[in-house]
Amino acid sequence: MNQQKMGYRLYRYTGNALYAKREISYEMRLTAQMMLDELCFEWNKKQLKSAIDQSIDANDKQWFLQLSQSYRSYIWE
């Protein structure tokens, strides 16, 4: 029985290169999201504390009451 031979001719591809996306595991995505959430929470809390201190220094009661109302959501547990 004769074996069939197959010949290939290769041509250079002239189009744009295709890149495959690598999936990131669920645990890695969740960890990254939680870390970013915590960092944003701490930064916002620090900025709000600074603004409250400035309102106390400026003796602006209205601004202080508004900021302290916003700050309550950061200290609620």
CNS distance restraints for C-alpha pairs under 8 A (distance, minus, plus):
assign (resid  24 and name CA) (resid  28 and name CA) 6.61 0.50 0.50
assign (resid  24 and name CA) (resid  29 and name CA) 6.74 0.50 0.50
assign (resid  25 and name CA) (resid  29 and name CA) 6.42 0.50 0.50
assign (resid  26 and name CA) (resid  30 and name CA) 6.04 0.50 0.50
assign (resid  27 and name CA) (resid  31 and name CA) 6.03 0.50 0.50
assign (resid  28 and name CA) (resid  32 and name CA) 6.11 0.50 0.50
assign (resid  29 and name CA) (resid  33 and name CA) 6.11 0.50 0.50
assign (resid  30 and name CA) (resid  34 and name CA) 6.10 0.50 0.50
assign (resid  31 and name CA) (resid  35 and name CA) 6.14 0.50 0.50
assign (resid  32 and name CA) (resid  36 and name CA) 6.20 0.50 0.50
assign (resid  33 and name CA) (resid  37 and name CA) 6.08 0.50 0.50
assign (resid  34 and name CA) (resid  38 and name CA) 6.15 0.50 0.50
assign (resid  35 and name CA) (resid  39 and name CA) 6.16 0.50 0.50
assign (resid  36 and name CA) (resid  40 and name CA) 6.10 0.50 0.50
assign (resid  37 and name CA) (resid  41 and name CA) 6.03 0.50 0.50
assign (resid  38 and name CA) (resid  42 and name CA) 6.15 0.50 0.50
assign (resid  39 and name CA) (resid  43 and name CA) 6.11 0.50 0.50
assign (resid  40 and name CA) (resid  44 and name CA) 6.02 0.50 0.50
assign (resid  41 and name CA) (resid  45 and name CA) 6.09 0.50 0.50
assign (resid  42 and name CA) (resid  46 and name CA) 6.11 0.50 0.50
assign (resid  43 and name CA) (resid  47 and name CA) 6.20 0.50 0.50
assign (resid  44 and name CA) (resid  48 and name CA) 6.11 0.50 0.50
assign (resid  45 and name CA) (resid  49 and name CA) 6.18 0.50 0.50
assign (resid  45 and name CA) (resid  71 and name CA) 7.38 0.50 0.50
assign (resid  45 and name CA) (resid  74 and name CA) 6.62 0.50 0.50
assign (resid  46 and name CA) (resid  50 and name CA) 6.24 0.50 0.50
assign (resid  47 and name CA) (resid  51 and name CA) 6.25 0.50 0.50
assign (resid  48 and name CA) (resid  52 and name CA) 6.15 0.50 0.50
assign (resid  48 and name CA) (resid  67 and name CA) 7.08 0.50 0.50
assign (resid  48 and name CA) (resid  71 and name CA) 6.78 0.50 0.50
assign (resid  49 and name CA) (resid  53 and name CA) 6.21 0.50 0.50
assign (resid  49 and name CA) (resid  71 and name CA) 7.80 0.50 0.50
assign (resid  50 and name CA) (resid  54 and name CA) 6.26 0.50 0.50
assign (resid  51 and name CA) (resid  55 and name CA) 6.21 0.50 0.50
assign (resid  51 and name CA) (resid  67 and name CA) 7.48 0.50 0.50
assign (resid  52 and name CA) (resid  56 and name CA) 6.29 0.50 0.50
assign (resid  52 and name CA) (resid  64 and name CA) 5.91 0.50 0.50
assign (resid  52 and name CA) (resid  67 and name CA) 6.17 0.50 0.50
assign (resid  52 and name CA) (resid  68 and name CA) 7.05 0.50 0.50
assign (resid  53 and name CA) (resid  57 and name CA) 6.22 0.50 0.50
assign (resid  54 and name CA) (resid  58 and name CA) 6.05 0.50 0.50
assign (resid  55 and name CA) (resid  59 and name CA) 5.95 0.50 0.50
assign (resid  55 and name CA) (resid  60 and name CA) 5.37 0.50 0.50
assign (resid  55 and name CA) (resid  61 and name CA) 7.34 0.50 0.50
assign (resid  55 and name CA) (resid  63 and name CA) 6.25 0.50 0.50
assign (resid  55 and name CA) (resid  64 and name CA) 5.43 0.50 0.50
assign (resid  56 and name CA) (resid  60 and name CA) 6.44 0.50 0.50
assign (resid  56 and name CA) (resid  61 and name CA) 7.58 0.50 0.50
assign (resid  56 and name CA) (resid  64 and name CA) 6.73 0.50 0.50
assign (resid  60 and name CA) (resid  64 and name CA) 6.19 0.50 0.50
assign (resid  61 and name CA) (resid  65 and name CA) 6.13 0.50 0.50
assign (resid  62 and name CA) (resid  66 and name CA) 6.32 0.50 0.50
assign (resid  63 and name CA) (resid  67 and name CA) 6.17 0.50 0.50
assign (resid  64 and name CA) (resid  68 and name CA) 5.95 0.50 0.50
assign (resid  65 and name CA) (resid  69 and name CA) 6.13 0.50 0.50
assign (resid  66 and name CA) (resid  70 and name CA) 6.61 0.50 0.50
assign (resid  67 and name CA) (resid  71 and name CA) 6.13 0.50 0.50
assign (resid  68 and name CA) (resid  72 and name CA) 6.35 0.50 0.50
assign (resid  69 and name CA) (resid  73 and name CA) 7.79 0.50 0.50
assign (resid  70 and name CA) (resid  74 and name CA) 7.76 0.50 0.50
assign (resid  71 and name CA) (resid  75 and name CA) 6.84 0.50 0.50
assign (resid  72 and name CA) (resid  76 and name CA) 6.10 0.50 0.50
